[in-house]
């Protein structure tokens, strides 16, 4: 039996559906902004966003990490620590974690642990 076009969805649309499902439940406020994660094949990026104003407060990426010889999971931990340091400078102590459409393991979990290690609560 052949599948219909509605049953066959590409990876991009499935990722968008998962992301919308998570975003329905997660909203950043000025007192507790949203920490969002984007993971690509080459790097990982994180932002702290105030959703009411629609502005990025601080951001960090693995492209800023200049250490060589570390794997992508270790880079993600360093990005979390860097983001936490920048958030502390902006007087941000608590955030809501938005994992996007990604499962909470691997690089996404390493970034979250790095941010917690840097002093951010979520």
Beta strands, then each sheet from edge to edge (+ up, - down):
strand 1: 33-39
strand 2: 44-50
strand 3: 55-61
strand 4: 95-98
sheet 1: 3+ 2- 1+ 4+
end
